[in-house]
Structures are given as C-alpha cells and as structure tokens.
Amino acid sequence: MKGLNLAREFYAACLPALRAEISDIMDVAAAGLVGEGSECFGCDDVESQDHDFGPAFCLWLPRQILRAELPRIEAAFARLPREFQGFESRLAPERRQGRVGPLPIEDFYAFFTGLDDVPATWQQWLAIPEHQLAACTNGQVFEDRGGEFTRRRDALLACYPRDVLLKKMAARCMIMAQAGQYNLPRSLKRNDSVAVMLATARFAEAALSFVFLCNRRYMPFYKWAGKLAATLPVLGPQLARALSLVAQTPANQEHGAQIVAAVEEFCGMAAAHLRAVDLSRASGNWLWEHGPQILRHVEEPALLHMDMLQG
C-alpha cells in the first residue's frame, strides 16, 4: 500500500478516538500528510519501506494552541493504535523525526520557506528553493477545520507571482542553451566524459525545472523530479522521453549524435511552446534567444537587472 493511502486510512481509524478525547482541539486543527519523504509525493515503493515507513499523520495547530494543549494531545496520541494493517505506527515520539504528529503550523511552513507567513515580495519568493516549496505543498490535507493551514497552502499552490515565474523560465532557457545546446556537443566532440556528465546534468536539471514552471508547479528533490515531470501535461512526457534516451545512451563520440539530437528535439518543443503561449517571438530553437524574449514580459526592473542565468 502507498504511504499516503495508509496515512489516510490510519487517520480515519484514529479520528473517533481523537474526537472523543480532544474534540475542541480537533475543531481548530488540520490533519494530513505533507512534507519530506517519498510517500508525500506518491513516489514510495517497496524499497521505501526500509526506513521511516509506517502509518502516521500530521496534526497541525497554531503554535499558541499547540503549546497550551500539548499534554492533552500527547495523552490522546499515546492511546492510539501502535500498529495498523501490519505496520508499526510512526506516531510514537521517538519515531516522528519532526515529520508527523502534532506540529505548529507556523513552524511547519517556516522550516521550508524560512518565513513567518507566505512570501509577500518577489525577493522572498526567489529566495526559497523550488524543492522546498514542492515539499510543503505535496501530499494531502485530510481535513482542516481551522483553515489556517489551508490558507497558507493555497497561497503557495498558486505558484510564483508572474514576474518571478517568467524570470525563472528565462533563466532555465539560458541554462538549457548553454549546457545542453552548446557545451554538451562540444564536450562530446572532445570526448571529455566529465564535462559531458556535468553538462548533461545541468541541462537535465534546468529542463526539468522549466517543465515544472510551465505547469505552474515546483520541481521536487532531484530524486523524484524525473518521475513526477513525466506526469505533467505540458512538455512532461516529451522531456521524460528525451532524458530517458540521453541516460541510456553511452556518452562518447560514437553515440554523441543521438544525445545531441534528443536534446535539440526537446529544445525545439520548448521553443514551440513559448511561441504558442506568446512568451517568445524568436523563430529558431536556440533557447539562448528565447530567454530575453520571455524577459520582455517582466515588469519588475530589479529582476531585469539580474544575471540572465540567475533565478
């Protein structure tokens, strides 16, 4: 069973007891499973069960309420099942690792964003790593009677403000061009295997981020980025095919043409998408020309003065 489904069923089984003991607290709490861990992204499998796996859920409360009511909450949690569907519960204090159990709403989001509330300026948005935003907006909220957890979640799920989104997309185009369209084929011709590896990795990361941005989503931790990108409607399957071909092709002069062709084909698709959504008027597939075209739509002057590869 997937960890997220296990968490949902476990919460449903625990809810009657929690409502019987701490109903006033449950009336202002949010519950679900969000944050770090493959199960929160729906990416867990049999291999994932060798660590930090088991039925559990988060109970999010405003910090002040949690501090005042923690003894009652812990007493109620101590009486919940220690085992569920053959798995040991992770709600015992020594097994939580700060990921499940009672958690302050403010501290939960601050851990990922470094902020007391949702980002309010472009500087704040730009400073938060994409994988952190992905982690604090993944998973599921089973219920939220207080509403504060969902208020913050919805604000983050709306994705970046338009100027920040466009700046990031432009920067990804520049990196894809520099690493994948320029330096990768040159490194292959030189038979420089280390440079090929680094150029490929840099292109892949920029391309993945670009696809997530095109879908108004945040790119997760690199281990799951490729798997989740393949599910996205805009350019996701196309990038997944390109990266799969690149990953399976020997990175040497003999097979270099196949790698270059896969990269160029995807860059052509990215360029076509930018033209289709009226973000670029550049006619070719050289993404270095498309970055400045995207920036024409950015209104914040400070973003326009940043390094074009930054973002």
Buried (B, 14 or more C-beta within 10 A) or exposed (E): EBBBEBBBBBBEBBBEBBBEBBEEBBEBBBBBBBBBBBBBBBBBEEEBBEEBBBBBBBBBBBBEBBEEBEEEBEEBBEEBBEEBEEBBBBBBEEBBEEBBBBBBBBEBBBBBBEBEEBBEEBEBBBEBBBBBBBBBBBBBBBEBEBEBBBEBBEBBBEBBBEBBBBBBBBBBBBBBBBBBBBBBBEBBEEEBEEBBEBBBEBBBBBBBBBBBBBBEBBBBBEEBBBBBBBEBEBBBBBBBBBBEBBEEBEBEEEEBEBBBBBBBBBBBBBBEBBBEEEBBEBEEBBBBBBBBBBBEBBEBEEBBEBEBBEB
